[in-house]
Amino acid sequence: CINVEEAKKTRPRCLGTGFEARRWLSKDPCGLLCASIVVLLHTFSWGVIFDSLLGSSVASKVIFYVFYSPLAVTALYCQFLTWTTDPGSVPMGAKPYEVKREDQSTASAKSTGSSTDVESSDGECLPMTYEQRFPRGVRRCKKCKGNFKPGRAHHDSVTGRCIVKLDHYCPWVGNAVGIRNHKVFLLFIFYTFMTTVFAAVLIIMRFSRCGFEFDADSEDSSSEDTDDLNFRQSIIRRLDAVYPGCDDSDDDPLVFQGEVLTLIIINICAFLFTLVMMFDQYEAVTLSISKIARMKISAEASYSSMLHRVIDEYNEVFGGSSDTFQYHWLIPRLVQFPEDKSDLLLGYELDIEAYEKNVPWRFENEKAQRKRYVNDRSTCELTDEDSPLSPSFAQMHAQIGRQLGGVDAIEESKDEVESLVASQSFVTQLPPSSGLGRLDEL
């Protein structure tokens, strides 16, 4: 087995999401359009603030250049990383990860399954064969050419690949969100949220002085009380310290200018969207379980035991050496896991022979073993006591046919057939041409 990144160097120099691509790049038209819109909105907001909201205020310029601009650039950089990073696709030639003995103390039994060791007659621990570990054959994805599908992987229809810890496909970054780019996706959401906060501060600072007209020189006490006039004048004097003057050449108030009004709408929508997204992703960070996995666990899927987190020592979204918050979580770089735990988190190893041939990995006699399992299941006697499986249509058809074999036994078999159908919950409405549709006539 070799490292996935080293194996990719043998691929042709092409971009895409297929098995033959050397560099990951999602080319979904909808994702490219939405990601471009995000870049344009950030650029538009930066331009409007720079052109219309700074004025001659030193405070607003400090906020804009020190806080807002770096946050906007960081948000766009995180979006670029999320778009161009492999979210955790399962390469061709992947095979089940064999849990090492030192991993069993840190790996969760729910997600890694049983131990890969078996005790011999003399008490010695021997490694289990693939036939013993997977009596029904390994879990495979039909849409990925029958490639091995790890327990925590789900198929993404947009990129056409199985992604480990797939959370969702986000068109605003043009890529699927998985174990490898989940961190930078969350940082993109967080830094975009922070830009909306500082943009709101700059808008409020500008509007408080220049957004509306203030009559500071009015001395008509008949229209308003003297105390109210003095209060308004004191506010204006304090605002003048922040904004020495309104240097807008437009005759209309600032609030009615088209680009500023558009900026306000965009900022409010982006603020609400990113705020909801951060709340939605809270469980993904604290539990280290993706959204799809949480939905399947709540639905009690048959393989939900494999969807839980693997390692408790550190966070599976942000990496590092601790499960609690650390400052490196805010650094815009890809997540880093310990090298000796990477395969354990991904749930697979790479078989170099199958990878070079670009074919799915299979263990010896896997097809024959799977065929024997299916045949044993189809020929077994199914009763209410010894099997929880529901009989297939072919089994019920043969069983009913055997009971209706003799013409003389038709009347005696009618009650038995009806009781059999009732006991097996066979409620399918059969057409009259099927032969069994005339059961009442018999």
N, C-alpha and C positions, 0 to 999 in steps of 0.2 A: 504494500500500500504506500502511496505517496501523498504529499500535500496537494490540495485542490488547486491552489494558485500556481504551484510549480507545474502541475499537469496542464493547465490552461496555456502555458507558454508553447506547447506543441501544436496548438490549434492555429488555423489560418488567421491572418490579421483582418478580422472583420468585426463589425459592431452589430449587436442584436441581442435577443433573448433566447435563441435556439441553442441546442446542444453543441453546435459547431462554432459558436461565436467565442472569440477570445476576450473581447471586452463587452461588458453588459451595457446595453442602452435600449430602453423601451421606446419603440417607435409608434406607439398607439396614437392615431391622429387626434382623438379627443383629449388625451393626456397632454400632447404637445400644445394644443390650442389653449387648454386651461392653464398650463404652466407658463405659457407666454403671456397670458392675461395677468397672472400674478406679477410677473416682472414689469409689465406696463403699468400696473396700478402702483407698485412701489415707486417707479420712476416718476409717474405723474404726481404722486403725493409729495415726493421730494422737491420737484420743480415748483409746485404751487406754494409750498411753504417757503422756499427760498425766494421766490419772486414777490409774494404778496403778504406774508405774515411776519417777516423779520423786522421790517422797518428800520429804525435807527436805535433799537433797543439792544443794549449790550447783553442783558440777561437772556433774551430770546436767542441771540447768536451763540451764546455759550451753550445753551440747551441743545440747539440745532447741531452745532459742529462737534460737541463733546459726547452727546448722548444719542440723539436721533439718527444722525448719519451713520455712525458705526453700527448701530443696531440694525438699520435697514440693510447695510452691506452684509452683515453677518447672517441675517435672515435669508437673503438671496443665495449666499454661499451654501447654507445648509440645505436649501431647496435643490441646488445643483448637485450636492453630494447625494441627496436622497434619490434624485432622478438617475444618476449615473452609477450607482452602487448596486451590485448584485444583492438582492434582499435576502438571499439564503436559498437559492435554487439547488435542487438535488441533481448532481451531475450524472450523466450516463456512466454506468459501471459502479454505482454506489452499492454497498452491501451492508447488512446490519452490523452495528458496532458491538463488539464483544466487550462486555463490561469487565474491566480488570478487577482483580481482588482489592487493589487499593482504592478503586473507585466506588466500591460497594458501600463503603462507610459514609461517603458524601452524596452518592446518588440516591434519589428518591425511589423507593420500591414501586411507587405507583406508576412512574413513567418509564423506568428501565426494565420493568418486568422481573421475572425470576432470575436467579443467579445462573450464570453460564457454566457453573461447575456442578458435577454430579458425584455423589459419594459411591465408591466402589465397595465390593464385599469386604475388603480388608480395612476399610475406613479411610482410604486415601481419596483426596478430591481430584477428580479427573475432569477435563473440559468436555462439555456436552457437544455432540455433533449437531449440525444444522437440522438433521432429521428429527432429533430429540427436541430441539428448541422450537421448530416450526413444523408440527405434524400436519398442518393444513397447507403448508407452503408459505412463503413470505408475502407480506402485504405489497401489492403492486398497483401501479396506476396505468389504466388502459389508455388514457390520453397521452401519456408520456412513453409510448411504445413498450409498455410492460416493464418500465424501470422500477426498481425498488422504491417504495414509499415509506419513509420513516414514520413512527407513530405520531409525531407532532407536526408532520407536514400536511399541507392541504394544497389542492390544485387551484391555480389562479388561471381563469379562462382568458384574461386579457394578455398576459405575458406568455401563456401556454406552457407554464412550468409548475412543478410542485415546489412550494416554498415552505421552508421550516419556520414554524411559528408565524404563519401568515395572519396578519391582523385585518387588513383590508386593502383594496386597491384605491389609491387616492389620485384623482385626476389633476388636482392642483399641484402635485409634484410629478405627475406623469409616470408613476411607477407603483408597483406593489410594495407594501410595507411589511417587512419580515424581520428575522432575528438580526441581520447584519446592518440594516439601515433604519431600524426603529428609533434609535437614539437621535440621529440627525433629523429625522422627521419631527420628533417632539421638540427639538431645539428650533426648527423652522417655525413651528406653531408658537413657541414661547417668545422668540425674538420678534415675530410679527405682532404678537400681542403687545409687547413692550413699545414697539414703534407707534401703535395706535394710542397708547397712553401718553407718550411724550408729544405726539401730534395734537392730542386734545388739550394738553397744557399750553402749547403754543397758540392754538386757536383761541382759547379762553383769554390768554394774556393779550392778544391782539384785539379781540372784540371788546374787551373791557374798556379800551380807550378809543379805538378807531372804528368799531363796528357800527356805532350809532352816533347821532349828533347830540352833544351836550351843550346847553346854553349856559356857559359859565359867567357871562357878563350881564345876565338879566338882573335888574334891580327892582322889578315891579313886584312890590310886596303885596299888592292886592290880589295877584294870581296865586301866590303861594306864600307860606309862612317864612319868616326870616330864618328860623332855625333850619328848616328844610333846605333853604338856599345855601346856608353856610355849610351844611352837611355835604351837599353835592359839590360845592367848590372845594372842600377839603379832599374829597375823593379824587377829583380831577387833578388837584395839585400832587397827590401821591402817585397817581397814574402817570403824570408828566415825568416823575422821576424814573419810571420804567420806560416809558415811551416819550422822549422829548418832543415828538411831533408826529403827526400823521402825514406822510409824504406821498399819499396816493394821488395820482393824477386823475383818476376816475371820479366823476361827479356823483355816482351812485354810492350809497353806503356799502361798506365792505361785505356785509352779509348778503347783499343782493347781487354780487358779482358771480357770474356763472361758474367759473373755475373753483372759487372758494366754496360755493354751495355744493358742488360736486364732491369736493374734498371732504366736506362734513358728512355727506351721505356714505361715501366709501369708508370713512373712518369708523362710523357707527356700525356699519355692517361687518367690517373686519373685526372690530372689537368684540361684538357679540359672537361671531362665528368661532374665533380663536378661544374665547372664554369657554364656550360649550365644548369645544374639542379637548381642552385641557381637563375639564371635569370628566369627559368621556374616557380619557386615557389614564385616569388616576388608578383604576384597578389594574390596568396592564402593567403599570410601574410597580405598584406595591405587591401584587401577587405574582408578577412575572409570568402571566398567562395571557395569551392573545385574545382578542375579542371573539374570533370564531371558536376557539377552544372553550371559552367561558360559555358560549351559547350551547355547544354540544354537551358540555358537562351538565348544564342546567336541564338539558333535554334528556339526560341519562342515556347517551349513545352507548352502543355496545363496547366501544373501545375508549370510553372516556377516561379510563384509568391511566392511559398512556399520555394524556394531555396536560398533566400537572407539571410543575417546574421540576427540573432535574437536580439542581444544586442550590442549597440554601445559604452558602457562605457569602455569595455576592449577588448583586442584582443582574438579572439576565438581560435587561434592557440597556443599562448604562455600563455594565461591566465593572472593572475595578476589583478591589479587594474587600469590599464591605457592601452590605445590603442597605445601609443607611446612606443619607445624602452626603456626597463629597463634592468638593469644588470642581473636580475634573468633569463632573456631569455637565457643566455649563460650557466646556471647551468644545468648539465646533470641529470635532474630528470623529472618525468612525470608531465604533465600539471595539474594544480590545478585550479578549478573553485569554486566560492562561493557556499556553500551547498544549499542555497535557490534558486540558479539559475541553478543548474545542470539539473534538470528535464526539465526546460524550454529550455535549449540548446539541450538536447537530443530529446525532442519532444514527450516523452512518460512517463508514470508512470507504475509501476509494480503492477498487481493484484495478491495477494498472493494465492488466491484459484486456479486460472488458472495456476499459476506457479508451484504449488505443484502437480497439476494433469498433468503437461506438455502438456497442450492443449491451443489453441489460445483463447484469451478473446473475448467474444461477448456480446453486450448489448441485452437487452430483445427485442424480436420480430425483430431482425435485418434481419434474413433470410426472414421473411414474408414481411417486408418493402421493401427489395431489390427485391423480387419477384413481388410485386405490381408495383414497379417502372419500371421493365423490361416489364411487361404486358401492363402497360399504354403506354409505349414507342412504343411497337409493334402494338398496336391497334389504335393509334392515326392517324388521317387523315393528311398526309404529303402533303403540297402544297408549291409552291414557296414563298408564302407570309407569312405563319405562322410557318414554321419549317425550320431550316437550316440543319437538318439531312438528309442524303441520304437514300432513301428507300432500304430495303433489297431485295434480289432476290425473296424470298417467297412473299413479298408484291406486287412486280411488276408482278410476275407470276399470282397471284390471280386477280389482277386488269385487266391484259390483258385477262385472261380467262373469266372474267365476260363480257367483251366487245365482245368476240368472241363466246358467248354462243349460239346465234341463227344462224342457217344456212342461213336464209334469210338476216341477217344483216352483213354478212361477208364483202361484198363489201363496205358497208357504214363504217364499223369499221376499215378498213385497213388504211385509212388516219388518223383516230383518234389514232390508235395504234402507227403508225410511229411518229406522233407528240408527243405522250406521251413518247416514247422511247427517242426521241431527246431532249425533255425538261428535262428528268431525267438523261441525260448523260449516258445512258445504252449502253455501247460500247462493252460489252462482246461478243465474238464470240461463239455462241452456236452450238453444233454439230447437224447434220441433225436428229439424232435419238431422240433429246430432244422434238420434236414436234414444238417448237418455231423456230427451224432452218429453217422451211418451210414458214416463214412469207412472203417472196417475192412471193411464189406460191399462197398464200391466197390473 
